[in-house]
């Protein structure tokens, strides 16, 4: 085992060859006083991993070890770390560093820090790591992260269920709370997949009356089980007409907005309300015109993960209310990683994957 000087991971060496995982060693950033090393127990498989290694979101440095829904045990703790000790079960999401000095960071918007380091595929600033090391993710033996982006996992949440919360969970929880969703809110969730099924749980737990809009009629039972009160099939003709001016907030978790009739989705918003994107398509939205927003003064927006206070609040809510995602597991490895990303790419998962059996792959 190469730790502590090197980590091992299942890596992609050429974008587009997204199933060609190879077990390789890589060097992490220089260990800092605020850093924590985590021996990984499991890692969720996110759509972002697939968009990255297929090249759908553009260029990325290779070789790359993806994965940003990490749960494991802290095995090395920097001298200035305050809230984590060796042996703690902790998690890391889609961010491992920010400057913590800029106006964004000082206003609990560190997820919008212009200097932020994503969990994988991003260079560290030279002042943090002289080698400007490229970050690598959680399909690996270990991960190194700044303490601010390391979260204690409540005892009530099993590791394989906690892992997907750290990206998919937070990505949907943050915009809901920032939109002020509360008891009495009318919220529509578009798409019931890895992101959407989290969004239904959170919106319901925050007190909203939730409607799921999906092109898959067979998902109605799951939507209701997760807390939705209503289900609408977007394949039905004129589906949007009965919903005109109904919703305070529409959260779109589908990554196919480029294929939507966007005017239908905007028409279901109350005056001055927002259609909000967390599903990010590979292609731009075609023919987007200002006139589409005029009928109800609606708007369109998007967001990036969430901040530390939101993550801690989300984990607390999940633990207290026993809000757990629907998760399938696969053993980490060249075969398991390849199967996971292929099935996520083709929407053949119910509704998230978590890679497990890390001790078998990397040793204990």
MIMAR-772884 format. One line per 8 residues: their letters; for each residue x, y, z negated of C-alpha. Coordinates in steps of 0.001 Angstrom, whole numbers, plus 500000, padded with zeros to 6 digits. Each point is the difference from the previous one (the first is absolute). Layout:
N
a> X/Y/Z | ...
This chain:
364
xxxxxxxx> 500000/500000/500000 | 501628/503297/501067 | 498416/502150/497251 | 501084/502472/498571 | 502245/501223/502839 | 497628/498945/502755 | 496381/498962/500337 | 498529/497389/502331
xxxxxxxx> 496933/500449/502141 | 498023/498722/502956 | 500782/502589/502648 | 499056/500953/503551 | 502966/500866/502211 | 498153/501297/503064 | 496718/501910/500082 | 497390/498160/502007
xxxxxxxx> 501332/496589/498966 | 497792/500353/496979 | 499819/496282/499111 | 503728/499401/500229 | 500894/500233/496303 | 503524/499064/498933 | 501309/499654/496456 | 502861/502492/499670
xxxxxxxx> 501941/501879/497361 | 499902/503777/499779 | 501596/502623/497810 | 497714/502162/497869 | 500610/503669/499224 | 502492/500921/497311 | 498457/499313/496575 | 499100/503217/498186
xxxxxxxx> 499243/500909/496393 | 496267/500194/500773 | 499869/496831/502075 | 498405/496660/499214 | 500793/496675/501646 | 497063/497640/500279 | 500237/496263/500635 | 496998/499529/502256
xxxxxxxx> 497271/497521/499098 | 497628/500743/502874 | 499273/502588/502692 | 496859/500959/501861 | 499891/500108/503796 | 498780/503365/501248 | 498822/501088/503423 | 502826/502550/499840
xxxxxxxx> 502487/497109/500075 | 498456/498778/503247 | 499793/503447/501618 | 503690/500510/499146 | 501482/496735/501257 | 497875/499863/503159 | 501207/503506/500856 | 496408/501247/500051
xxxxxxxx> 500848/503055/497923 | 503155/500756/501966 | 503674/499430/499345 | 501352/498685/496700 | 503525/499071/498913 | 500905/496322/500205 | 500683/497596/498462 | 497014/500756/497786
xxxxxxxx> 498507/498179/497037 | 496392/501156/499707 | 497589/499663/497085 | 498855/502753/497635 | 497614/498282/497609 | 502510/498571/497559 | 499532/498396/496589 | 502834/498534/497975
xxxxxxxx> 502125/500197/496890 | 502388/502827/499125 | 503466/498464/499760 | 502193/503118/499915 | 499042/503384/498573 | 501915/503265/500418 | 501304/501879/496963 | 497474/502858/500393
xxxxxxxx> 496906/497838/500594 | 497384/500707/497333 | 496909/497861/500521 | 501260/496637/501282 | 502204/497444/498284 | 501587/496794/501261 | 497471/497198/500217 | 496969/502227/500651
xxxxxxxx> 497608/498976/502782 | 499827/502957/502358 | 498965/500970/503502 | 501194/502210/502866 | 497850/501382/502805 | 500781/501813/503236 | 502443/502554/498548 | 503260/499532/498080
xxxxxxxx> 501362/503528/499637 | 499131/503709/500150 | 501917/503106/498964 | 497614/500711/497070 | 501010/503678/500262 | 498029/501488/502894 | 496544/501618/499647 | 498359/496836/501278
xxxxxxxx> 501703/497791/497432 | 499310/502444/497166 | 496276/500022/500826 | 499532/496205/499943 | 500335/499805/503762 | 503285/498138/500101 | 498463/497782/502690 | 500297/503083/502263
xxxxxxxx> 503569/500904/499009 | 501835/501036/503193 | 503060/498117/498728 | 498170/496811/499003 | 501435/496548/500668 | 497601/497331/501192 | 500436/496549/498519 | 501490/498686/503227
xxxxxxxx> 501544/501417/503140 | 500957/503414/498564 | 503445/501482/499296 | 500836/501279/496539 | 501253/503619/499827 | 503774/500252/499866 | 499930/501636/496568 | 498173/496954/498626
xxxxxxxx> 501958/497342/501848 | 503257/500967/501744 | 499502/497228/502557 | 496478/501237/500880 | 498889/496392/499655 | 496813/498963/501791 | 497374/498798/497535 | 498834/496389/500280
xxxxxxxx> 496746/498527/498771 | 498424/497148/498156 | 500331/496914/502190 | 503206/499719/498002 | 501606/498655/496855 | 500217/503410/498295 | 499078/503628/500445 | 501638/503123/498568
xxxxxxxx> 497808/503045/499295 | 499945/503229/498022 | 498145/499591/496711 | 497280/502499/501011 | 498848/497576/502695 | 500051/496922/497765 | 496658/499245/498350 | 499220/497750/497037
xxxxxxxx> 497529/497285/500980 | 497203/499466/497439 | 499900/496511/498488 | 496413/499530/501192 | 500980/500060/503689 | 501682/496894/501482 | 503099/500858/502023 | 498721/498765/503375
xxxxxxxx> 496898/502190/499581 | 501893/503030/498696 | 502406/500079/502966 | 497516/501181/502691 | 498753/502718/497651 | 503361/501758/500219 | 499472/501126/503584 | 496547/499036/501299
xxxxxxxx> 498384/500637/496629 | 501659/503353/499398 | 499555/501138/503611 | 496220/499718/499597 | 499712/501015/496335 | 501842/503319/500410 | 497768/501607/502671 | 496853/498904/498164
xxxxxxxx> 501011/501680/496743 | 501384/503057/501793 | 496650/500338/501791 | 498277/500098/496622 | 498040/496789/500507 | 497852/499426/496934 | 496623/498779/498825 | 497400/500970/502592
xxxxxxxx> 502441/500440/502890 | 498975/498526/503330 | 503089/498334/501480 | 500422/498034/503225 | 502906/497606/500468 | 500782/499257/503647 | 501598/496597/500529 | 500050/497139/497511
xxxxxxxx> 503536/498679/500116 | 503125/500203/497886 | 499515/503703/499296 | 496230/500180/500220 | 499221/497304/497473 | 502073/501904/497429 | 498191/503216/500886 | 496602/498403/499363
xxxxxxxx> 501093/498783/496550 | 501459/503361/498969 | 497134/502127/501332 | 497456/497802/498228 | 502011/500081/496760 | 500149/503816/500188 | 496186/500056/500101 | 499286/500611/503692
xxxxxxxx> 497213/498431/502018 | 502039/498193/502629 | 499088/499165/503595 | 502310/497785/502064 | 500113/500596/503753 | 501567/497091/501861 | 500070/498517/503482 | 499947/496518/498393
xxxxxxxx> 496457/499132/498832 | 501308/496855/498322 | 501706/502121/497337 | 496738/501201/498453 | 500067/497513/497125 | 503556/500962/499068 | 499122/503702/500131 | 497116/499540/497589
xxxxxxxx> 502064/497748/497744 | 502677/502711/499765 | 497444/502599/498911 | 498488/501522/503140 | 496281/500754/499864 | 499504/500164/503766 | 501554/498441/503119 | 499799/501446/503512
xxxxxxxx> 501148/498206/503137 | 501701/502502/502298 | 499328/497659/502904 | 496297/500778/499803 | 498674/502572/502446 | 499299/503397/498437 | 501364/498796/496632 | 500987/503535/499000
xxxxxxxx> 496641/501727/500517 | 498333/498906/496719 | 503142/501093/498121 | 500127/503603/501274 | 501215/502477/497329 | 500086/497232/497352 | 503568/499747/498661 | 502173/502141/497748
xxxxxxxx> 503103/498148/501143 | 500820/497479/502725 | 503181/497990/499469 | 501205/498267/503148 | 502188/496986/499288 | 499955/498634/503555 | 503090/500583/502136 | 498047/500219/503253
xxxxxxxx> 498722/503595/499849 | 501293/500493/503527 | 497199/497674/501159 | 497213/501630/497935 | 497228/502225/501231 | 501167/502526/497438 | 496935/502220/500374 | 497853/497223/498508
xxxxxxxx> 502176/499836/496893 | 500120/503773/499565 | 496200/500236/500319 | 499435/497983/496811 | 501747/502598/497804 | 498264/502643/497931 | 500810/503616/500878 | 503626/500873/499310
xxxxxxxx> 501071/496433/499159 | 502914/497915/501243 | 500763/496925/502081 | 503213/498770/498414 | 502540/497630/501547 | 502077/497423/498176 | 500014/497536/502881 | 502594/501268/502470
xxxxxxxx> 499743/498814/503620 | 502982/499526/502276 | 498337/502262/502597 | 498860/503649/499728 | 496321/500897/499786 | 499015/500918/503578 | 498049/503101/501008 | 499723/501437/496514
xxxxxxxx> 498169/503338/500314 | 499165/502706/497435 | 496389/499987/501207 | 499555/496532/498493 | 500185/501499/496511 | 497590/502876/500510 | 496641/498276/499469 | 500615/499552/496266
xxxxxxxx> 503229/501874/499304 | 501728/496663/499431 | 503743/499421/500026 | 502487/497193/500471 | 503013/499244/497843 | 502437/497336/498850 | 502149/499237/496982 | 503172/498180/499039
xxxxxxxx> 499963/497445/497144 | 499491/501739/496617 | 501891/501426/497044 | 501227/498401/496779 | 497111/501183/497772 | 497509/498641/502533 | 501794/496658/500153 | 500023/499638/496215
xxxxxxxx> 496306/500968/499796 | 499123/497528/502750 | 501803/497127/498269 | 498295/500894/496709 | 496579/500042/501695 | 500645/496662/501695 | 501135/498397/496757 | 497100/501313/497931
xxxxxxxx> 497266/499160/502521 | 501653/496839/501374 | 499987/501432/503522 | 502069/497551/502022 | 500526/499836/503776 | 499326/497018/502242 | 503460/498540/500606 | 501490/497017/501823
xxxxxxxx> 503528/498871/499158 | 502806/498642/502159 | 503526/498909/499004 | 502637/502567/500873 | 502405/498788/502671 | 500596/500165/503728 | 496853/497957/500686 | 497803/501635/497342
xxxxxxxx> 500943/503547/500973 | 499414/499264/503690 | 496577/498476/499339 | 498990/502867/497722 | 500849/502813/502415 | 498465/498175/502975 | 496730/499470/498168 | 499916/503561/498674
xxxxxxxx> 500622/501250/503544 | 497013/497969/501203 | 497775/500793/496985 | 499989/496347/498944 | 500331/500537/496262 | 497400/500227/497236 | 500924/502780/499119 | 503647/500289/498901
xxxxxxxx> 503047/497732/499966 | 502468/499771/497144 | 503300/498201/500575 | 500882/497764/497036 | 502479/497244/498962 | 502944/502396/499917 | 502006/497794/497631 | 499865/497174/502538
xxxx> 501228/502288/502769 | 502673/501956/498129 | 500765/497937/496885 | 499221/500764/496381
